[in-house]
Amino acid sequence: MTAPPASTNITINSLIPEVQGWLQNSSDADESNTNVTMRPSFWLKRALQELTANYEFEELKVSGPIVNIGPGLGYRGSNYAYPVAYFMNPGDDVTLTFDPVIFLTPGQAQQAGLAVTNTNSGGAYPMDYMDEKAIQTILFVPGGVPFKYTRHGNQFWFGTQPGSIYQVYLPYQLRHPFIEGNLTTTPVLLPSDWHEIASVAAAERGAAKLRWNDQAAFLHNLLHGDPEQPESLGLIAKHLLQPERDRRLSPMTLQVGYDRY
């Protein structure tokens, strides 16, 4: 049965035969190996961890809860520093985050110099990323609307310091989960057209573990392209991510940036 969009109906166990195939059915690529790091399931785990840490996959995207930020609500009473986990659903870990959204009342929006078309209801506005060095110039400016943010370890920093209570929510991509006690039963949270890529990436790891260096190099070039032939695209470069497919017919919009303090 075909899985609904952004969902899955296969497990790591389903991909093991393909991994073994890329290793020419070597008897050393076997789930019965007493060393778990020598099993195809473990190579698939590492491949999935790498792929999902670097690329967007709809199967792993979620929205966090709407939370409050404001004076004294942050880490140890901070106005500007908040734990990353505060913006996530309980128990979630994250690999990729997308720009948070801040909700403003009409009065708050007017105070920030934004055009308000409906004075009876508020609106949602994007928060823009700044690097840590740049944001420090506004972190300690009190009483503003925090349109800027950065990541600092396990915290988000917001600038300028919020002078009122604001609601914020964060869309993000989950870290791929695994059933550690029975790894082969773990659902593979990738679209079906990425299953081959995951299998090849796992087989490359297996070839390296088995000291089959020429096969490891071949599989690496298959994934990423041959460095000696720049025009040669690997399997990953040939694939479009879902956001690219969704926007392929839409006109591109350029926004003129300006600072909001």
RAHULIN-V919570 format. One record per residue. NEAR is the number of other C-alpha atoms within 12 Angstrom. Layout:
# RAHULIN-V919570
near=NEAR
near=NEAR
This chain:
# RAHULIN-V919570
near=6
near=11
near=15
near=12
near=16
near=20
near=20
near=26
near=24
near=22
near=28
near=39
near=29
near=26
near=38
near=37
near=29
near=27
near=39
near=32
near=23
near=31
near=35
near=17
near=18
near=22
near=17
near=24
near=38
near=28
near=28
near=15
near=15
near=11
near=15
near=23
near=24
near=28
near=35
near=47
near=45
near=38
near=38
near=48
near=42
near=30
near=34
near=39
near=26
near=21
near=33
near=33
near=23
near=20
near=31
near=32
near=35
near=29
near=30
near=34
near=32
near=27
near=27
near=29
near=21
near=21
near=27
near=26
near=36
near=32
near=27
near=19
near=24
near=27
near=22
near=13
near=14
near=24
near=34
near=44
near=34
near=35
near=26
near=35
near=25
near=27
near=35
near=28
near=23
near=14
near=14
near=23
near=25
near=32
near=26
near=27
near=33
near=26
near=27
near=35
near=33
near=34
near=30
near=34
near=27
near=22
near=22
near=30
near=29
near=18
near=19
near=24
near=17
near=25
near=18
near=21
near=14
near=14
near=16
near=11
near=15
near=22
near=25
near=23
near=29
near=23
near=32
near=27
near=26
near=26
near=20
near=21
near=15
near=17
near=29
near=23
near=18
near=30
near=33
near=22
near=20
near=22
near=24
near=30
near=44
near=49
near=38
near=37
near=40
near=35
near=29
near=21
near=13
near=17
near=22
near=37
near=41
near=49
near=40
near=36
near=36
near=40
near=28
near=26
near=26
near=34
near=29
near=36
near=31
near=33
near=29
near=32
near=31
near=33
near=29
near=34
near=29
near=24
near=18
near=15
near=9
near=17
near=27
near=27
near=21
near=27
near=30
near=41
near=37
near=39
near=33
near=28
near=19
near=32
near=33
near=31
near=36
near=41
near=43
near=42
near=46
near=44
near=49
near=38
near=39
near=45
near=34
near=24
near=24
near=24
near=16
near=21
near=18
near=15
near=25
near=25
near=24
near=25
near=33
near=31
near=26
near=28
near=31
near=26
near=21
near=19
near=16
near=10
near=12
near=11
near=12
near=17
near=19
near=23
near=25
near=27
near=19
near=17
near=22
near=19
near=24
near=22
near=16
near=16
near=11
near=12
near=13
near=12
near=9
near=10
near=8
near=9
near=7
near=6
near=6
near=6
near=7
near=11
near=20
near=21
near=29
